[in-house]
Amino acid sequence: MVAIAPPQSNIFYPTGDGEPVAESYAHFVAILAIFEVLQQYLQGQQATVLANQFLYYAPGFPRLRVAPDVLVSFGVEPGGRDSYKIWKEGSSPDVIFEVTSAGTRQKDFEEKKSLYRDLDVQEYWLFDPKGDWISEKLRGFRLQGDAYEAIADSCSVPLNLELWVEGELLRFRREDTGEKLPLPLELARALQREIEARQEAESELQRYRDRFGSLDP
């Protein structure tokens, strides 16, 4: 476990470092999609989903931090926050996703993996949208005792979701119903189809009224 010191109220914990959110368009879209899909999925639950925000794990030491691409934590106050302080939230994140590349391989697979293990993060997922170093693009690890073990079935226990790769995106399906969680663009298209269908129904009704008169008694 990572040793922590008592919190000090006068210490400044930055909420940003000026670094880019992602190294490429594909990585940015992948992060955004994971964040949006999981946020929609967990709406109304006692949980939070954060993207590319600082995770502080040692009170009194603001330099001891990491910025997971996406983190999910259960049993905490819902909604966003500018940073996630473990000692304030009362628990570590349950699931962390890193959208990785050849350039971040060592940091993601070695440094962050060791840190997340020590912080008791239950699942750690690496998604390589371009297949730079993970040929299957997705690898998951679940904490067993004090070590991470590879997840063979691509299913997340805390999230109750099945994960799979579709092009350069990570997709999710509910294990209890088999329902595929829609991407933001898919939700927007479904809404547009619903609006168009409603407008067409209203137009048909108006044409009927124009031809046969009002339906009112």
HUFEN-V76097 format. One record per pair of residues at least 6 apart in sequence whose C-alpha atoms are under 8 Angstrom apart, sorted by the first residue. I is the first residue (numbers start at 0). J is the second residue. D is the distance in whole Angstrom. If there is no record, write none. Layout:
I&J&D + I&J&D
This chain:
0&117&5 + 0&118&6 + 0&119&8 + 1&56&8 + 1&57&8 + 1&117&6 + 1&118&7 + 2&57&7 + 3&56&7 + 3&57&5 + 3&58&6 + 4&57&6 + 4&58&6 + 4&59&6 + 5&58&6 + 5&59&7 + 6&58&5 + 6&59&5 + 7&58&7 + 7&59&6 + 10&59&7 + 10&61&8 + 11&61&7 + 12&61&5 + 13&61&8 + 14&52&7 + 14&53&6 + 14&81&6 + 14&82&6 + 15&52&7 + 15&53&7 + 20&27&7 + 20&51&7 + 21&27&5 + 25&128&7 + 25&129&8 + 25&167&7 + 26&98&6 + 26&99&8 + 26&128&7 + 28&168&8 + 29&98&7 + 29&128&7 + 29&167&7 + 29&168&5 + 29&169&7 + 30&50&7 + 30&68&6 + 30&69&7 + 30&98&7 + 31&50&8 + 32&168&7 + 32&169&8 + 32&182&7 + 32&183&7 + 33&69&7 + 33&169&7 + 33&170&8 + 34&48&7 + 34&49&7 + 34&50&6 + 34&69&6 + 35&182&8 + 35&183&7 + 36&180&7 + 36&181&7 + 36&182&6 + 36&183&7 + 37&48&7 + 38&47&8 + 38&48&6 + 40&180&7 + 41&47&8 + 43&77&8 + 44&77&7 + 45&73&6 + 45&74&5 + 45&75&6 + 45&76&6 + 45&77&5 + 46&71&7 + 46&72&6 + 46&73&4 + 46&74&6 + 46&75&5 + 46&76&6 + 46&77&5 + 46&78&8 + 47&71&6 + 47&72&5 + 47&73&7 + 47&75&7 + 47&76&7 + 47&77&5 + 47&78&6 + 47&79&7 + 48&69&7 + 48&70&6 + 48&71&5 + 48&72&7 + 48&78&8 + 48&79&7 + 49&69&6 + 49&70&5 + 49&71&7 + 49&79&7 + 49&80&8 + 50&67&7 + 50&68&5 + 50&69&4 + 50&70&6 + 51&66&5 + 51&67&5 + 51&68&5 + 51&69&6 + 52&66&5 + 52&67&7 + 52&68&8 + 52&81&7 + 52&82&5 + 52&83&7 + 53&64&6 + 53&65&6 + 53&66&4 + 53&67&7 + 53&81&8 + 53&82&5 + 53&83&6 + 54&64&5 + 54&65&5 + 54&66&6 + 54&67&7 + 54&82&6 + 54&83&5 + 54&84&6 + 54&85&7 + 55&61&7 + 55&63&6 + 55&64&5 + 55&65&7 + 55&82&8 + 55&83&6 + 55&84&5 + 55&85&6 + 56&63&7 + 56&64&6 + 56&84&6 + 56&85&5 + 56&86&7 + 56&118&8 + 57&63&6 + 57&64&8 + 57&85&8 + 57&86&8 + 58&84&8 + 58&86&7 + 67&95&7 + 67&96&7 + 67&97&6 + 68&95&8 + 68&96&6 + 68&97&5 + 68&98&7 + 69&95&6 + 69&96&5 + 69&97&7 + 70&92&6 + 70&93&8 + 70&94&6 + 70&95&4 + 70&96&6 + 71&92&6 + 71&93&6 + 71&94&5 + 71&95&6 + 72&91&7 + 72&92&4 + 72&93&5 + 72&94&7 + 73&92&7 + 73&93&7 + 75&88&6 + 75&89&8 + 85&91&6 + 91&118&6 + 91&119&7 + 91&120&6 + 92&120&6 + 92&121&8 + 93&119&8 + 93&120&5 + 93&121&5 + 93&122&6 + 93&157&7 + 94&120&6 + 94&121&6 + 94&122&5 + 94&123&6 + 94&124&8 + 94&157&7 + 95&120&7 + 95&122&6 + 95&123&5 + 95&124&6 + 96&123&6 + 96&124&5 + 96&125&6 + 96&126&7 + 97&107&7 + 97&123&8 + 97&124&6 + 97&125&5 + 97&126&6 + 98&125&6 + 98&126&5 + 98&127&6 + 98&128&7 + 99&107&7 + 99&125&6 + 99&126&6 + 99&127&5 + 99&128&8 + 100&127&6 + 100&128&8 + 100&129&7 + 100&130&8 + 100&131&6 + 100&132&7 + 101&131&5 + 101&132&6 + 104&132&8 + 107&125&8 + 112&123&7 + 115&123&8 + 116&142&7 + 116&145&7 + 116&146&7 + 116&147&7 + 117&145&8 + 119&142&7 + 120&142&7 + 121&141&6 + 121&142&5 + 121&157&8 + 122&139&7 + 122&140&6 + 122&141&5 + 122&142&6 + 122&155&8 + 123&139&6 + 123&140&5 + 123&141&7 + 124&137&7 + 124&138&6 + 124&139&4 + 124&140&6 + 125&136&8 + 125&137&6 + 125&138&5 + 125&139&6 + 126&136&6 + 126&137&5 + 126&138&7 + 126&169&7 + 127&133&6 + 127&136&5 + 127&137&6 + 128&136&6 + 128&166&8 + 128&167&4 + 128&168&6 + 128&169&8 + 129&136&7 + 129&167&6 + 130&136&5 + 136&164&7 + 137&163&8 + 137&164&7 + 138&149&7 + 138&150&7 + 138&153&8 + 139&149&6 + 139&150&5 + 139&151&8 + 139&153&7 + 140&147&6 + 140&148&5 + 140&149&4 + 140&150&5 + 141&147&5 + 141&148&5 + 141&149&6 + 141&150&6 + 142&148&6 + 153&161&6 + 153&162&5 + 153&163&7 + 154&160&6 + 154&161&4 + 154&162&6 + 155&161&6 + 155&162&7 + 159&173&6 + 159&174&6 + 159&175&8 + 160&171&6 + 160&172&5 + 160&173&5 + 160&174&5 + 161&171&6 + 161&172&5 + 161&173&6 + 161&174&6 + 162&169&7 + 162&170&6 + 162&171&5 + 162&172&7 + 163&169&6 + 163&170&5 + 163&171&7 + 164&170&6 + 170&179&8 + 170&180&7 + 171&179&6 + 171&180&6 + 172&178&5 + 172&179&4 + 172&180&6 + 173&179&6 + 173&180&7 + 208&214&7
